[in-house]
Amino acid sequence: MKGEVRNPTTVWLLSLFTCNLYGAYFVYMANTELKNYLGKEDLNPVLEAIIYFCCFPFAVMRLGANIQAAQVKAGMGSAENQGVTFAIWSLIFYLGFKKMQEELNKVWESGGGAPATF
């Protein structure tokens, strides 16, 4: 099951203007979609959102590893763990969320993800 293709700029602006509350929601939704796509039963999206509030760089790096696993499963040749890059970009006006959504969109579009609902 594929995840939802979202506009990366919208994700970034929502994270920026909601004082990062949307960021926690994004981490939860992205991990839920990745859990379903990868079939990882040990991935707990609620726990990842809680970790995000406690130590967001660690949660973003874990999300980066899951995005890499999804890219490998989708057959993307240039899949690499960009967790550290995402964490650094997240410190700069939450731009990491835009970059994470761009990478997720590549996975979802590789086989026809669901269109965005917002």
The first five atom37 places (N, CA, C, CB, O) and aatype in JSON, in Angstrom:
{
  "aatype": [12, 11, 7, 6, 19, 1, 2, 14, 16, 16, 19, 17, 10, 10, 15, 10, 13, 16, 4, 2, 10, 18, 7, 0, 18, 13, 19, 18, 12, 0, 2, 16, 6, 10, 11, 2, 18, 10, 7, 11, 6, 3, 10, 2, 14, 19, 10, 6, 0, 9, 9, 18, 13, 4, 4, 13, 14, 13, 0, 19, 12, 1, 10, 7, 0, 2, 9, 5, 0, 0, 5, 19, 11, 0, 7, 12, 7, 15, 0, 6, 2, 5, 7, 19, 16, 13, 0, 9, 17, 15, 10, 9, 13, 18, 10, 7, 13, 11, 11, 12, 5, 6, 6, 10, 2, 11, 19, 17, 6, 15, 7, 7, 7, 0, 14, 0, 16, 13],
  "atom_mask": [
    [1, 1, 1, 1, 1],
    [1, 1, 1, 1, 1],
    [1, 1, 1, 0, 1],
    [1, 1, 1, 1, 1],
    [1, 1, 1, 1, 1],
    [1, 1, 1, 1, 1],
    [1, 1, 1, 1, 1],
    [1, 1, 1, 1, 1],
    [1, 1, 1, 1, 1],
    [1, 1, 1, 1, 1],
    [1, 1, 1, 1, 1],
    [1, 1, 1, 1, 1],
    [1, 1, 1, 1, 1],
    [1, 1, 1, 1, 1],
    [1, 1, 1, 1, 1],
    [1, 1, 1, 1, 1],
    [1, 1, 1, 1, 1],
    [1, 1, 1, 1, 1],
    [1, 1, 1, 1, 1],
    [1, 1, 1, 1, 1],
    [1, 1, 1, 1, 1],
    [1, 1, 1, 1, 1],
    [1, 1, 1, 0, 1],
    [1, 1, 1, 1, 1],
    [1, 1, 1, 1, 1],
    [1, 1, 1, 1, 1],
    [1, 1, 1, 1, 1],
    [1, 1, 1, 1, 1],
    [1, 1, 1, 1, 1],
    [1, 1, 1, 1, 1],
    [1, 1, 1, 1, 1],
    [1, 1, 1, 1, 1],
    [1, 1, 1, 1, 1],
    [1, 1, 1, 1, 1],
    [1, 1, 1, 1, 1],
    [1, 1, 1, 1, 1],
    [1, 1, 1, 1, 1],
    [1, 1, 1, 1, 1],
    [1, 1, 1, 0, 1],
    [1, 1, 1, 1, 1],
    [1, 1, 1, 1, 1],
    [1, 1, 1, 1, 1],
    [1, 1, 1, 1, 1],
    [1, 1, 1, 1, 1],
    [1, 1, 1, 1, 1],
    [1, 1, 1, 1, 1],
    [1, 1, 1, 1, 1],
    [1, 1, 1, 1, 1],
    [1, 1, 1, 1, 1],
    [1, 1, 1, 1, 1],
    [1, 1, 1, 1, 1],
    [1, 1, 1, 1, 1],
    [1, 1, 1, 1, 1],
    [1, 1, 1, 1, 1],
    [1, 1, 1, 1, 1],
    [1, 1, 1, 1, 1],
    [1, 1, 1, 1, 1],
    [1, 1, 1, 1, 1],
    [1, 1, 1, 1, 1],
    [1, 1, 1, 1, 1],
    [1, 1, 1, 1, 1],
    [1, 1, 1, 1, 1],
    [1, 1, 1, 1, 1],
    [1, 1, 1, 0, 1],
    [1, 1, 1, 1, 1],
    [1, 1, 1, 1, 1],
    [1, 1, 1, 1, 1],
    [1, 1, 1, 1, 1],
    [1, 1, 1, 1, 1],
    [1, 1, 1, 1, 1],
    [1, 1, 1, 1, 1],
    [1, 1, 1, 1, 1],
    [1, 1, 1, 1, 1],
    [1, 1, 1, 1, 1],
    [1, 1, 1, 0, 1],
    [1, 1, 1, 1, 1],
    [1, 1, 1, 0, 1],
    [1, 1, 1, 1, 1],
    [1, 1, 1, 1, 1],
    [1, 1, 1, 1, 1],
    [1, 1, 1, 1, 1],
    [1, 1, 1, 1, 1],
    [1, 1, 1, 0, 1],
    [1, 1, 1, 1, 1],
    [1, 1, 1, 1, 1],
    [1, 1, 1, 1, 1],
    [1, 1, 1, 1, 1],
    [1, 1, 1, 1, 1],
    [1, 1, 1, 1, 1],
    [1, 1, 1, 1, 1],
    [1, 1, 1, 1, 1],
    [1, 1, 1, 1, 1],
    [1, 1, 1, 1, 1],
    [1, 1, 1, 1, 1],
    [1, 1, 1, 1, 1],
    [1, 1, 1, 0, 1],
    [1, 1, 1, 1, 1],
    [1, 1, 1, 1, 1],
    [1, 1, 1, 1, 1],
    [1, 1, 1, 1, 1],
    [1, 1, 1, 1, 1],
    [1, 1, 1, 1, 1],
    [1, 1, 1, 1, 1],
    [1, 1, 1, 1, 1],
    [1, 1, 1, 1, 1],
    [1, 1, 1, 1, 1],
    [1, 1, 1, 1, 1],
    [1, 1, 1, 1, 1],
    [1, 1, 1, 1, 1],
    [1, 1, 1, 1, 1],
    [1, 1, 1, 0, 1],
    [1, 1, 1, 0, 1],
    [1, 1, 1, 0, 1],
    [1, 1, 1, 1, 1],
    [1, 1, 1, 1, 1],
    [1, 1, 1, 1, 1],
    [1, 1, 1, 1, 1],
    [1, 1, 1, 1, 1]
  ],
  "atom_positions": [
    [[0.84, -1.18, 0.0], [0.0, 0.0, 0.0], [0.89, 1.24, 0.0], [-0.96, 0.0, 1.22], [1.78, 1.39, 0.84]],
    [[0.64, 2.11, -0.94], [1.44, 3.33, -1.07], [0.89, 4.44, -0.18], [1.46, 3.8, -2.54], [-0.25, 4.38, 0.27]],
    [[1.72, 5.44, 0.06], [1.31, 6.58, 0.86], [0.77, 7.7, -0.01], [0.0, 0.0, 0.0], [0.63, 7.56, -1.22]],
    [[0.48, 8.79, 0.62], [-0.14, 9.93, -0.05], [0.92, 10.89, -0.59], [-1.08, 10.67, 0.91], [1.87, 11.25, 0.11]],
    [[0.75, 11.29, -1.84], [1.62, 12.28, -2.45], [1.15, 13.65, -1.99], [1.63, 12.17, -4.01], [0.0, 14.04, -2.24]],
    [[2.04, 14.39, -1.32], [1.69, 15.71, -0.79], [2.59, 16.76, -1.42], [1.81, 15.74, 0.74], [3.68, 16.45, -1.91]],
    [[2.14, 17.99, -1.4], [2.94, 19.1, -1.89], [4.0, 19.41, -0.82], [2.04, 20.36, -2.19], [3.65, 19.78, 0.3]],
    [[5.3, 19.28, -1.15], [6.35, 19.53, -0.16], [6.33, 20.96, 0.41], [7.69, 19.27, -0.77], [6.63, 21.16, 1.59]],
    [[5.99, 21.92, -0.41], [5.95, 23.3, 0.07], [4.83, 23.48, 1.1], [5.75, 24.27, -1.11], [5.0, 24.2, 2.09]],
    [[3.69, 22.84, 0.87], [2.59, 22.91, 1.83], [2.99, 22.29, 3.16], [1.34, 22.22, 1.27], [2.7, 22.83, 4.23]],
    [[3.66, 21.14, 3.1], [4.12, 20.47, 4.32], [5.08, 21.39, 5.07], [4.82, 19.12, 3.98], [4.98, 21.53, 6.29]],
    [[5.99, 22.02, 4.35], [6.96, 22.91, 4.97], [6.28, 24.12, 5.62], [7.99, 23.39, 3.94], [6.56, 24.45, 6.77]],
    [[5.37, 24.76, 4.88], [4.7, 25.95, 5.42], [3.83, 25.61, 6.62], [3.86, 26.62, 4.34], [3.78, 26.38, 7.58]],
    [[3.14, 24.49, 6.58], [2.32, 24.08, 7.73], [3.19, 23.83, 8.96], [1.5, 22.82, 7.39], [2.82, 24.2, 10.07]],
    [[4.35, 23.21, 8.75], [5.27, 22.97, 9.87], [5.79, 24.28, 10.42], [6.45, 22.08, 9.44], [5.92, 24.46, 11.63]],
    [[6.09, 25.2, 9.53], [6.66, 26.48, 9.94], [5.64, 27.34, 10.69], [7.16, 27.24, 8.72], [5.98, 27.91, 11.73]],
    [[4.42, 27.43, 10.2], [3.44, 28.36, 10.76], [2.57, 27.77, 11.87], [2.57, 28.86, 9.68], [1.76, 28.49, 12.44]],
    [[2.71, 26.49, 12.17], [1.96, 25.92, 13.29], [2.87, 25.65, 14.47], [1.26, 24.62, 12.87], [2.55, 24.85, 15.35]],
    [[4.0, 26.33, 14.49], [4.98, 26.14, 15.58], [5.37, 24.68, 15.72], [4.42, 26.66, 16.91], [5.55, 24.17, 16.82]],
    [[5.49, 24.02, 14.59], [5.95, 22.64, 14.49], [4.94, 21.61, 14.98], [7.22, 22.49, 15.24], [5.3, 20.43, 15.09]],
    [[3.73, 21.98, 15.28], [2.72, 20.98, 15.64], [2.41, 20.09, 14.44], [1.43, 21.66, 16.16], [2.23, 18.88, 14.59]],
    [[2.35, 20.7, 13.25], [2.14, 19.89, 12.06], [3.33, 18.96, 11.82], [1.9, 20.78, 10.83], [3.18, 17.89, 11.25]],
    [[4.51, 19.37, 12.26], [5.69, 18.53, 12.13], [5.52, 17.2, 12.85], [0.0, 0.0, 0.0], [5.88, 16.15, 12.32]],
    [[4.96, 17.25, 14.06], [4.7, 16.01, 14.8], [3.66, 15.17, 14.08], [4.24, 16.33, 16.23], [3.78, 13.95, 14.02]],
    [[2.62, 15.82, 13.55], [1.6, 15.11, 12.79], [2.22, 14.49, 11.53], [0.44, 16.06, 12.4], [1.89, 13.36, 11.17]],
    [[3.1, 15.22, 10.88], [3.78, 14.71, 9.69], [4.6, 13.47, 10.02], [4.67, 15.78, 9.07], [4.56, 12.48, 9.29]],
    [[5.35, 13.53, 11.13], [6.15, 12.37, 11.54], [5.25, 11.17, 11.8], [6.98, 12.71, 12.82], [5.58, 10.05, 11.4]],
    [[4.12, 11.41, 12.45], [3.17, 10.32, 12.7], [2.63, 9.75, 11.39], [2.01, 10.83, 13.59], [2.63, 8.53, 11.19]],
    [[2.16, 10.61, 10.49], [1.56, 10.15, 9.23], [2.6, 9.47, 8.33], [0.92, 11.32, 8.48], [2.32, 8.42, 7.74]],
    [[3.79, 10.04, 8.23], [4.83, 9.44, 7.4], [5.22, 8.06, 7.92], [6.07, 10.36, 7.35], [5.4, 7.13, 7.14]],
    [[5.34, 7.93, 9.24], [5.68, 6.63, 9.8], [4.55, 5.62, 9.64], [6.03, 6.78, 11.27], [4.8, 4.43, 9.45]],
    [[3.3, 6.08, 9.71], [2.16, 5.19, 9.48], [2.18, 4.67, 8.04], [0.83, 5.92, 9.77], [2.0, 3.48, 7.81]],
    [[2.4, 5.57, 7.09], [2.46, 5.17, 5.68], [3.63, 4.22, 5.43], [2.57, 6.4, 4.78], [3.5, 3.23, 4.71]],
    [[4.78, 4.54, 6.02], [5.96, 3.69, 5.83], [5.77, 2.33, 6.5], [7.2, 4.37, 6.39], [6.22, 1.31, 5.98]],
    [[5.12, 2.31, 7.65], [4.84, 1.04, 8.32], [3.99, 0.15, 7.42], [4.11, 1.29, 9.67], [4.27, -1.05, 7.28]],
    [[2.96, 0.73, 6.81], [2.1, -0.05, 5.92], [2.83, -0.48, 4.65], [0.86, 0.76, 5.56], [2.67, -1.61, 4.2]],
    [[3.63, 0.4, 4.09], [4.33, 0.1, 2.85], [5.42, -0.94, 3.06], [4.93, 1.38, 2.27], [5.57, -1.86, 2.26]],
    [[6.19, -0.79, 4.15], [7.3, -1.69, 4.4], [6.88, -2.97, 5.12], [8.35, -0.98, 5.21], [7.63, -3.95, 5.13]],
    [[5.7, -2.96, 5.72], [5.25, -4.12, 6.48], [6.01, -4.31, 7.78], [0.0, 0.0, 0.0], [6.16, -5.43, 8.26]],
    [[6.5, -3.22, 8.35], [7.25, -3.27, 9.61], [6.28, -3.19, 10.78], [8.31, -2.12, 9.68], [5.77, -2.11, 11.09]],
    [[6.03, -4.28, 11.4], [5.11, -4.3, 12.54], [5.73, -3.67, 13.78], [4.68, -5.73, 12.85], [5.0, -3.23, 14.68]],
    [[7.05, -3.63, 13.85], [7.72, -3.05, 15.02], [7.82, -1.52, 14.96], [9.1, -3.64, 15.17], [8.29, -0.9, 15.91]],
    [[7.39, -0.92, 13.86], [7.4, 0.54, 13.73], [6.14, 1.1, 14.36], [7.52, 0.97, 12.25], [5.03, 0.81, 13.9]],
    [[6.31, 1.92, 15.4], [5.17, 2.48, 16.13], [5.1, 3.99, 15.87], [5.3, 2.18, 17.66], [5.89, 4.75, 16.43]],
    [[4.16, 4.44, 15.02], [4.07, 5.86, 14.68], [3.8, 6.77, 15.88], [3.0, 6.06, 13.67], [4.31, 7.89, 15.92]],
    [[3.02, 6.31, 16.85], [2.75, 7.13, 18.04], [4.04, 7.33, 18.83], [1.65, 6.47, 18.93], [4.33, 8.44, 19.28]],
    [[4.8, 6.28, 19.01], [6.07, 6.39, 19.72], [7.04, 7.3, 18.97], [6.7, 4.99, 19.91], [7.76, 8.08, 19.6]],
    [[7.05, 7.22, 17.65], [7.92, 8.09, 16.86], [7.54, 9.56, 17.04], [7.86, 7.72, 15.38], [8.42, 10.42, 17.12]],
    [[6.24, 9.86, 17.12], [5.79, 11.24, 17.34], [6.2, 11.72, 18.74], [4.25, 11.34, 17.17], [6.58, 12.88, 18.91]],
    [[6.13, 10.85, 19.72], [6.55, 11.2, 21.08], [8.06, 11.45, 21.12], [6.16, 10.08, 22.09], [8.52, 12.41, 21.74]],
    [[8.82, 10.58, 20.45], [10.27, 10.77, 20.37], [10.57, 12.1, 19.68], [10.94, 9.6, 19.61], [11.53, 12.79, 20.04]],
    [[9.76, 12.44, 18.69], [9.95, 13.7, 17.97], [9.85, 14.9, 18.93], [8.91, 13.84, 16.85], [10.64, 15.84, 18.83]],
    [[8.88, 14.86, 19.85], [8.75, 15.95, 20.81], [9.91, 15.99, 21.8], [7.44, 15.83, 21.57], [10.31, 17.06, 22.24]],
    [[10.45, 14.83, 22.15], [11.54, 14.77, 23.13], [12.9, 15.1, 22.51], [11.6, 13.4, 23.76], [13.69, 15.83, 23.1]],
    [[13.16, 14.55, 21.32], [14.46, 14.72, 20.68], [14.27, 14.63, 19.17], [15.49, 13.66, 21.18], [14.47, 13.57, 18.56]],
    [[13.86, 15.75, 18.57], [13.47, 15.69, 17.17], [14.58, 15.27, 16.21], [12.96, 17.03, 16.76], [14.27, 14.61, 15.22]],
    [[15.86, 15.6, 16.44], [16.86, 15.13, 15.47], [16.93, 13.6, 15.39], [18.23, 15.68, 15.83], [17.09, 13.04, 14.31]],
    [[16.79, 12.95, 16.54], [16.82, 11.48, 16.56], [15.63, 10.91, 15.79], [16.83, 10.96, 18.01], [15.79, 9.97, 15.02]],
    [[14.45, 11.47, 16.01], [13.25, 10.98, 15.32], [13.34, 11.22, 13.82], [12.01, 11.66, 15.87], [12.92, 10.38, 13.03]],
    [[13.89, 12.36, 13.42], [14.03, 12.67, 12.0], [15.05, 11.74, 11.35], [14.45, 14.14, 11.8], [14.86, 11.32, 10.21]],
    [[16.13, 11.41, 12.06], [17.12, 10.48, 11.51], [16.53, 9.08, 11.36], [18.36, 10.43, 12.41], [16.82, 8.39, 10.39]],
    [[15.69, 8.67, 12.32], [15.02, 7.36, 12.21], [14.06, 7.35, 11.03], [14.27, 7.02, 13.52], [13.96, 6.36, 10.3]],
    [[13.34, 8.46, 10.83], [12.44, 8.58, 9.69], [13.23, 8.53, 8.39], [11.63, 9.88, 9.77], [12.78, 7.94, 7.41]],
    [[14.41, 9.15, 8.37], [15.27, 9.09, 7.19], [15.68, 7.67, 6.84], [0.0, 0.0, 0.0], [15.73, 7.31, 5.66]],
    [[15.97, 6.86, 7.86], [16.32, 5.46, 7.61], [15.13, 4.69, 7.04], [16.81, 4.8, 8.92], [15.31, 3.84, 6.16]],
    [[13.93, 4.99, 7.52], [12.74, 4.33, 6.99], [12.44, 4.77, 5.56], [11.53, 4.61, 7.89], [11.99, 3.97, 4.74]],
    [[12.68, 6.04, 5.26], [12.5, 6.53, 3.89], [13.49, 5.83, 2.96], [12.69, 8.07, 3.82], [13.14, 5.47, 1.84]],
    [[14.72, 5.63, 3.43], [15.71, 4.92, 2.63], [15.25, 3.49, 2.36], [17.08, 4.92, 3.35], [15.37, 3.0, 1.24]],
    [[14.72, 2.81, 3.38], [14.23, 1.44, 3.2], [13.09, 1.39, 2.17], [13.75, 0.86, 4.54], [13.01, 0.46, 1.37]],
    [[12.22, 2.4, 2.2], [11.12, 2.46, 1.22], [11.67, 2.7, -0.18], [10.12, 3.57, 1.6], [11.15, 2.14, -1.14]],
    [[12.7, 3.53, -0.29], [13.29, 3.79, -1.61], [13.94, 2.54, -2.17], [14.32, 4.93, -1.52], [13.85, 2.27, -3.37]],
    [[14.59, 1.77, -1.31], [15.19, 0.52, -1.75], [14.09, -0.45, -2.2], [16.03, -0.11, -0.61], [14.24, -1.11, -3.23]],
    [[13.01, -0.53, -1.44], [11.91, -1.42, -1.81], [11.27, -0.98, -3.13], [10.85, -1.45, -0.69], [10.83, -1.82, -3.91]],
    [[11.21, 0.33, -3.38], [10.63, 0.85, -4.62], [11.57, 0.69, -5.81], [10.26, 2.32, -4.45], [11.19, 0.97, -6.95]],
    [[12.8, 0.26, -5.55], [13.76, 0.03, -6.63], [14.5, 1.27, -7.08], [0.0, 0.0, 0.0], [15.0, 1.33, -8.2]],
    [[14.57, 2.25, -6.22], [15.28, 3.48, -6.57], [16.78, 3.24, -6.4], [14.81, 4.69, -5.69], [17.24, 2.87, -5.32]],
    [[17.53, 3.45, -7.46], [18.95, 3.14, -7.46], [19.79, 4.01, -6.55], [0.0, 0.0, 0.0], [20.81, 3.54, -6.04]],
    [[19.4, 5.25, -6.34], [20.24, 6.18, -5.58], [19.78, 6.34, -4.14], [20.25, 7.53, -6.27], [19.92, 7.42, -3.56]],
    [[19.23, 5.28, -3.56], [18.71, 5.38, -2.19], [19.86, 5.47, -1.2], [17.82, 4.16, -1.87], [20.77, 4.64, -1.2]],
    [[19.81, 6.48, -0.36], [20.8, 6.64, 0.7], [20.1, 7.21, 1.93], [21.98, 7.56, 0.25], [19.08, 7.89, 1.82]],
    [[20.66, 6.92, 3.08], [20.09, 7.42, 4.32], [20.43, 8.9, 4.46], [20.6, 6.61, 5.54], [21.59, 9.27, 4.65]],
    [[19.4, 9.73, 4.37], [19.59, 11.17, 4.46], [19.11, 11.72, 5.8], [18.86, 11.86, 3.34], [18.82, 12.91, 5.91]],
    [[19.03, 10.87, 6.81], [18.51, 11.28, 8.11], [19.24, 12.46, 8.71], [0.0, 0.0, 0.0], [18.6, 13.37, 9.23]],
    [[20.58, 12.46, 8.65], [21.35, 13.56, 9.21], [21.07, 14.84, 8.42], [22.86, 13.23, 9.21], [20.93, 15.92, 9.0]],
    [[21.0, 14.72, 7.1], [20.7, 15.88, 6.25], [19.32, 16.45, 6.59], [20.75, 15.49, 4.76], [19.16, 17.66, 6.7]],
    [[18.33, 15.55, 6.77], [16.99, 16.0, 7.13], [17.01, 16.73, 8.47], [16.03, 14.8, 7.19], [16.35, 17.76, 8.63]],
    [[17.76, 16.19, 9.43], [17.83, 16.81, 10.76], [18.46, 18.2, 10.69], [18.62, 15.92, 11.73], [17.99, 19.13, 11.34]],
    [[19.52, 18.33, 9.91], [20.17, 19.64, 9.77], [19.24, 20.63, 9.08], [21.5, 19.5, 8.98], [19.12, 21.78, 9.52]],
    [[18.57, 20.2, 8.0], [17.64, 21.08, 7.3], [16.44, 21.43, 8.17], [17.17, 20.44, 6.0], [15.85, 22.5, 8.01]],
    [[16.06, 20.54, 9.09], [14.94, 20.83, 9.98], [15.28, 21.96, 10.94], [14.55, 19.57, 10.76], [14.38, 22.66, 11.41]],
    [[16.54, 22.14, 11.24], [16.97, 23.24, 12.11], [16.89, 24.59, 11.4], [18.39, 23.0, 12.6], [16.83, 25.64, 12.04]],
    [[16.88, 24.56, 10.06], [16.84, 25.79, 9.27], [15.41, 25.99, 8.77], [17.85, 25.74, 8.06], [15.05, 25.53, 7.69]],
    [[14.61, 26.66, 9.56], [13.22, 26.98, 9.21], [12.41, 25.75, 8.8], [13.2, 28.0, 8.09], [11.55, 25.84, 7.94]],
    [[12.69, 24.61, 9.42], [11.93, 23.38, 9.19], [11.98, 22.9, 7.74], [10.49, 23.58, 9.59], [11.06, 22.2, 7.31]],
    [[13.0, 23.25, 7.0], [13.09, 22.83, 5.6], [13.29, 21.32, 5.44], [14.22, 23.55, 4.92], [13.1, 20.79, 4.35]],
    [[13.66, 20.65, 6.51], [13.79, 19.19, 6.44], [12.49, 18.5, 6.1], [0.0, 0.0, 0.0], [12.49, 17.46, 5.45]],
    [[11.36, 19.08, 6.53], [10.06, 18.49, 6.22], [9.79, 18.53, 4.73], [8.95, 19.21, 6.98], [9.23, 17.59, 4.17]],
    [[10.19, 19.61, 4.09], [10.02, 19.72, 2.64], [10.86, 18.66, 1.93], [10.42, 21.14, 2.15], [10.39, 18.0, 1.01]],
    [[12.1, 18.51, 2.38], [12.98, 17.53, 1.76], [12.5, 16.1, 2.01], [14.4, 17.7, 2.29], [12.58, 15.26, 1.12]],
    [[12.0, 15.82, 3.22], [11.49, 14.48, 3.5], [10.29, 14.16, 2.62], [11.1, 14.35, 4.98], [10.19, 13.06, 2.09]],
    [[9.38, 15.14, 2.46], [8.21, 14.89, 1.63], [8.6, 14.71, 0.16], [7.21, 16.04, 1.78], [7.98, 13.91, -0.54]],
    [[9.61, 15.44, -0.3], [10.08, 15.25, -1.67], [10.57, 13.83, -1.87], [11.2, 16.25, -2.0], [10.28, 13.21, -2.89]],
    [[11.32, 13.31, -0.9], [11.83, 11.94, -1.01], [10.7, 10.91, -0.91], [12.88, 11.67, 0.09], [10.7, 9.91, -1.63]],
    [[9.73, 11.16, -0.03], [8.58, 10.26, 0.06], [7.77, 10.28, -1.23], [7.69, 10.64, 1.25], [7.3, 9.24, -1.68]],
    [[7.6, 11.46, -1.81], [6.86, 11.55, -3.07], [7.51, 10.72, -4.17], [6.75, 13.01, -3.51], [6.81, 10.13, -4.99]],
    [[8.84, 10.67, -4.18], [9.53, 9.85, -5.17], [9.14, 8.38, -5.01], [11.05, 10.01, -5.03], [8.95, 7.66, -6.0]],
    [[9.02, 7.94, -3.76], [8.62, 6.55, -3.51], [7.18, 6.33, -3.93], [8.81, 6.18, -2.03], [6.88, 5.37, -4.64]],
    [[6.29, 7.21, -3.49], [4.87, 7.01, -3.78], [4.57, 7.14, -5.27], [4.03, 8.02, -2.99], [3.71, 6.44, -5.8]],
    [[5.27, 8.04, -5.96], [5.05, 8.21, -7.39], [5.68, 7.11, -8.23], [5.57, 9.54, -7.83], [5.35, 6.96, -9.4]],
    [[6.57, 6.35, -7.64], [7.21, 5.27, -8.39], [6.22, 4.16, -8.74], [8.37, 4.69, -7.6], [6.47, 3.37, -9.65]],
    [[5.11, 4.11, -8.03], [4.11, 3.09, -8.32], [2.7, 3.6, -8.2], [0.0, 0.0, 0.0], [1.77, 2.8, -8.12]],
    [[2.51, 4.89, -8.19], [1.16, 5.44, -8.16], [0.61, 5.64, -6.77], [0.0, 0.0, 0.0], [-0.28, 4.89, -6.35]],
    [[1.11, 6.6, -6.04], [0.57, 6.92, -4.71], [-0.77, 7.62, -4.82], [0.0, 0.0, 0.0], [-1.14, 8.09, -5.9]],
    [[-1.48, 7.7, -3.73], [-2.79, 8.37, -3.71], [-2.59, 9.88, -3.83], [-3.59, 8.03, -2.41], [-1.63, 10.41, -3.26]],
    [[-3.44, 10.59, -4.54], [-3.29, 12.03, -4.65], [-3.56, 12.73, -3.32], [-4.22, 12.58, -5.72], [-4.26, 12.21, -2.46]],
    [[-2.99, 13.92, -3.17], [-3.16, 14.67, -1.93], [-4.61, 15.07, -1.74], [-2.28, 15.92, -1.94], [-5.33, 15.35, -2.7]],
    [[-5.05, 15.09, -0.48], [-6.44, 15.43, -0.17], [-6.58, 16.85, 0.35], [-7.0, 14.46, 0.83], [-7.7, 17.28, 0.64]],
    [[-5.47, 17.59, 0.47], [-5.56, 18.98, 0.94], [-5.05, 19.93, -0.08], [-4.81, 19.16, 2.23], [-5.05, 21.14, 0.15]]
  ]
}
